Amino acid sequence: MAKNLLRSTALDILIRVGEGGGFSHLLIDHAIKNKGLSEKDQSLLTEMVYGTIQRKLTLEYFLAGFVDQKKKLSPWVKWLLYLSLYQMKYLDKVPDHAIIHESVEISKKRGHKGIASLVNGVLRSIQRKGFPDPAKITDPTKRISIETSHPSWLIERWIKMYGTKITEEMCQINLTHKPISVRVQPMKLSRQEAIDHLVNNGFDVEPSFFSGQGIIVNKGNILRSDLFKNGFLTIQDQSSMLVTEMLKVEKGMTILDACSAPGGKTTHIAEKMSNVGQIHAYDLHDKKAKLVTKKALELELSIISSKQADSRTLRSLHQEETFDRILLDAPCSGLGVLRSKPDIKYHKSEQDIKQLSLIQLELLESVSSLLKKDGKLLYSTCTVDKNENEKVIEEFLLKHPEYEIDQEFYQELPENLKDTEGKTKWGLQLFPHECNTDGFFLTRLKKNSQ
């Protein structure tokens, strides 16, 4: 595809994400499938869209000194300038003059001569004078916010929770690419067999210490691997694999996965059980519950029953003390997965977090009576906010003396995680910068027999 058409496609996606609340990863996938892009163009499109969204606040800062603030830009012009500045500042392979020329051509087609002149003038001024330096901002909250493009309210919140050092490290890592990790289907081949096969086919991979099934892909398009195409591998973040590992399931158990879609953890549980036992998987949306069924079929796992239900009402479907293990991977703000879904940080608010924490507590309350005595319940989220994690667990335990934190949880953690910064009396907070994974919280509760 011609470069100006590729940039025009990127611009269309950015407008839909930035102005209409669309999801960047879904829109990119749609564009790739419908336009038949080459692998090189797929990579560039993804880089331009994700990069521009990830750096949006920084790009706003760059632009502010070169555009009359009284002049209201049309959304498409604003996003075209952001896209152009991102390429000029962060992409070395394309020369500035080519970026400026193509941006002006796009503005001519979408607007009029005056807009093309404005775009040309702004970009040439920045090229001539250079980009402003956010490091000169004296207020630490504002500096981190502008340098790493995270909203100020989020920076302030994280600094109160974890201090400036951890906050800045999290924000910096959120601007980088995360390595893909995959999970081996152990009933089809061993991890070592998979590693050997991938290495022999030109991949650079290494084993994950988070899970005996996990492989980190440092180089190579795993989607093109025959192992992935034939259902031997599942893409899953290492932190997500750890959740199932710490659930400590066994063959023949009866398991509840209360919020199961899209099915990564559900199918991992079935694999850990060697496909012997029962897994009842639920999701609030029927379409998502069907994704779990589809995933189970692809991996040839027969013990998963996936249905639509609000897990706050499961007591009407199951008797008390039915399950040996319960996984509650609760709906959350997603602030731990900003590397792969950067648009989240601009759409969430403190009110969203407050509302989600209430839902998380309701879910815990509702499923807790379904666990057998001496059973284990694993609570997890893909966020780094204490109000959705530690505070939810603390409040639940105050109301439920029959439950307590399972201290064996800490002993069973992988050695590399036993002294991590995020370990507290309420569980384990995985920060994205520590092990180059998603940000995740997990803890394990046990129900006493007394």
Buried (B, 14 or more C-beta within 10 A) or exposed (E): BEEBEBBBBBBBBBBBBBEEEBBBBEBBEEBBEEBEBEEEBBEBBBBBBBBBBBBBBBBBBBBEEBBEEEEEBEEBBBBBBBBBBBBBBBEEEBEBEEBBBBBBBBBBEBBEEEBBEBBBEBBBEBBEEEBBEBEEBEEEBBBBBBBBBBBBEBBBBBBEBBEEEBBBBBBBBBBEEBBBBBBBBBEBBEBEEBBEBBEEEEBEBBBBBBBBBBBBBEEBEBEEBEBBEEBBBBBBBBBBBBBBBBBBBEEEBBBBBBBBBBBBBBBBBBBBBEBEBBBBBBBBEEEBBBBBBEBBEBBEBEBBEBBBBBBBEBBEEBEEEBBBBBBBBBBBBBBBBBBBBBBBBBEBEBEEBEEBBEBBBBBBBBBBBBBBEEBBBBBBBBBBBBBBBBBBBEBBBEEBEBBEBBEEBBEEBBEEBEEBBBBBEBBBBBBBBBBBBBBBBBBBBBBEEE
